[in-house]
Amino acid sequence: MGKEDLYINRGNLTWEEKRMMLPEHKQAWIEMQKDENKVELHGELDDDQWRAIGKVVMDALNHTLVVRLTYWQDGYYIDKDCYIYKVDELNKRVRIEYGPSDDSTREWIDMRVIYDVQRI
């Protein structure tokens, strides 16, 4: 095997050493993949949907029932099993409580991002 054969048959050996991903490239790739899976906020719900959601929310509030709340946050729909702790009709938001009973977490959810509420 002569020098010319080695030169012709070397394939892609010239670039083999340069095949690597920097941590910055990997992080940018992961962020790009996350952005591709994001969805837009749903449109305005109609009156029938709001009535159904309102009925479940008020039943859960009055009788301390666990519900599955589906809402939009940062491009994703999130399902959370929780209790309805409070309804603020003036500011149009719902306060939910979830987690273990000895260390529960409470947070406010705007009504405009709520997509569905179901009894469990």
N, C-alpha and C positions, 0 to 999 in steps of 0.2 A: 504494500500500500504506500503509494508515493504521497508527496506533499500536496499534489493537485487533488488526489482523491480525498484526502482529509479535508481540504478546503471545500470541496463540492459536497461531501456527505456529512458535514458537521451539523446540518439542520439549523436549529434555533439556539445553538450553544452560545452565541454572542450575547443573547439577552437573558440567559438563565440566571445570572447573578443579580439582575436588576428586577426580578419578579418578587415584589414584596408590597405590603400595604402598611402604610404608617398608621398609627393610632388615630390621627386626624382624619385620614381617608376612611377608616372603618367607621368612625363616629358619624361622619357625613353620610356614608352609605346607609347606616341604620336610621338616621333622621329622614333621609329621602324615602326609605321604605315605609316608615310610619306615616309620612305625609301623604303617600299614595292611598292609604287605607282610610283616610278621614272622609267623613260625610258632612254634607251641609245640614244646617238646622232645618227641621221640618217646617212646613208652612203653618198658617193659622189653623187651629183645630175648629171644627164646626160645633154648633150648639149641642147636638146630641152627644158628641164625644165629651164635651165639658160637663154635661149633666151626669153622664156615667162616671166620669172621674170624680166629680163633686160628691156624688152619692157614696162611692167607696171611701173617699177621704173622710167625710163626715161620720160614716159608720165606724171607721177605724179610730177616729179621734174620740168619739163618744164611748166606744166599747173596748178600747185598747186592743185592737186587732193588729196582727202583723200583715203588712202588705208588701207587694213587690212593686217598687217605683222604677219606672223606666224614664230616664231623662238624658238630655244631650249635654255633653261637657267637652269642650276643646276638640270638637270634630268626631267624637265617638258617642254612641249610645251606651249608657251604663244602667245595669239592672242592680237594684239594691233592695234587700229584704230589710224592712225597717218598721218602726212605729211612727205614726203621725203624732208629733208632740204639740204642735200649735199651727194655726192657720192665721196668717196676717192678710186680711182682705184689703186693707188700705194700701199696703205696699206690694200686694200680689205676690206673695211668697209663702212657702210651707216650711216649717221647721220639722226635721225628721230626727229620729234617735235610732241608732243601730249599734251593734257590737255586743259584747258580753254584758250581762246585767250589772255586774260590779264595776265595770269600767266602760260605760256606754259613751258614745260620741254623738254630739248634736251638731247639725248644720242646717243652714237655710238654703232652700232650692227655689229659684224663681219659677213662677207658674208658666211663663212663656217657654221654658225649656222642657217642661214635663210632657212626655209623649203618652204614657199610659200608667194606670195604677190598677193592680189586681189584688184581690184577696188571696191569701195563701191558706 
